Amino acid sequence: MRSKKKLAVVAVTAVTLLLVVIPAVYGVQPDNSGVLYSVYLEWLQGKPVGLAQVNPILPHSVEKATLVVIDYSSNSPRVLYKGPFMSPTVKIERIPIGTKLKTVIRDGRVSQITVTEYRPVQLLVIVSARDYWGARFVEFTPDKPLTRVNVRVPLYRDGVEESLKNLGKGFQVTTTSIGAMYMDVKILRLHSVPGVTEEIDTSQEASLALDSFSQSVSQFGGKPSPTGWKRSGAVTTPFEYLAPVPTSNGEMKTIYGHVRYDVELTTVCGYLICRNIYILHPEGIEYFSKIQTSRDSGKIPSNLIKRTHWRSAGDTFRVYFDKRSNDGGVYLSTAVSVCFGEGATICFSGTVDSYRKTSGSRPVIKVKINSWHGDRLYFAPSSYRGNYYEVYLQWG
């Protein structure tokens, strides 16, 4: 009898730890603590899971706000949280994709250790409130079992309020794929100087961040306005196709990619307020659709860090964007006007930006010296802020 009582006490203690004490230590809301228990059970089964505490930051206060967190890391969007506005802790996939060496200082000594790399996680955070809405994508790498993520969500006024037609709906979220929209967008730029060829290394995987967009439409009908799309964050977009695009003898080439955008409809309901929110999410760069050729200045801009390749080091080298940080700013901008669908078409008219950053594999540029103009060639793959995602060249 005593042993049974002891087992019961241990069981109650374990449940209390998992549902009360541990959630408090990790900053998990009491009404969200079941997520931690679910992750613990899956972790015991050897599944690659982790936690992300999402902290949405708004530019001003709103009334009757519903929060939605959707995981876009895998093939189809998956709702992780829907409910009152808070900082929810959600279950994410923490999938290992390889290892890397990391330099650390221990006991005053510099050494290298092997650490696991994890697949980046991509979340969409939506706020739906009285009169206001907003949406923002965020990307991060789940290096730790619990990752805290701050997400600045912009707010846009649309005047949507409560409606008695939404009685009994509670907190509801549905996501529907509408189709695909294709845009030709500037994605990369290659440089050259006399006697030197620069090209893309096609043996490496690559990705680049592109704009995503969203738009709120009345639940009682209507369709998105071509000019009403709002930027919703830069999203890492993989190259599904790569070609070298050799650039030489003082040319500069600007490469356009044929980008596939998934068009999705997310319906969000809460506090008698319902909205249809359309999402344009860049899924992949299918091929190079256009190449513009102009003359290169042959000079390295002053905001870039100049590096040197000496003649004695050989005629060919590869440039890796290997800094830990990215420049992060707008890379190239493209004016786009496209439609898709039959009958009830959905259109986009605006500017699409690419960005000097990615949470995925970075492009690699191959440089080949065909004829030397001196003993050294300067090249610059990064700014003082980080990776620049293009390589300027200059003879020394």
Salt bridges, closest charged atoms under 4 A:
GLU42 OE2 - LYS91 NZ 2.53
GLU63 OE1 - ARG130 NH1 2.44
ASP71 OD2 - ARG78 NH2 3.09
GLU93 OE1 - ARG119 NH2 2.92
ASP158 OD2 - ARG275 NE 2.80
GLU162 OE2 - LYS64 NZ 2.96
GLU162 OE2 - ARG130 NH2 2.55
ASP184 OD1 - HIS258 ND1 2.76
ASP201 OD2 - ARG318 NE 2.70
ASP211 OD2 - ARG231 NE 2.77
GLU240 OE2 - ARG260 NH2 3.00
GLU251 OE1 - LYS253 NZ 3.90
GLU283 OE2 - HIS281 ND1 2.55
GLU286 OE2 - ARG260 NH1 2.78
ASP296 OD2 - HIS191 ND1 2.51
ASP327 OD1 - ARG385 NH1 3.93
ASP353 OD2 - ARG231 NH2 3.09
ASP375 OD1 - ARG311 NH1 3.95
GLU390 OE1 - HIS191 NE2 2.53
GLU390 OE2 - ARG356 NH2 2.71
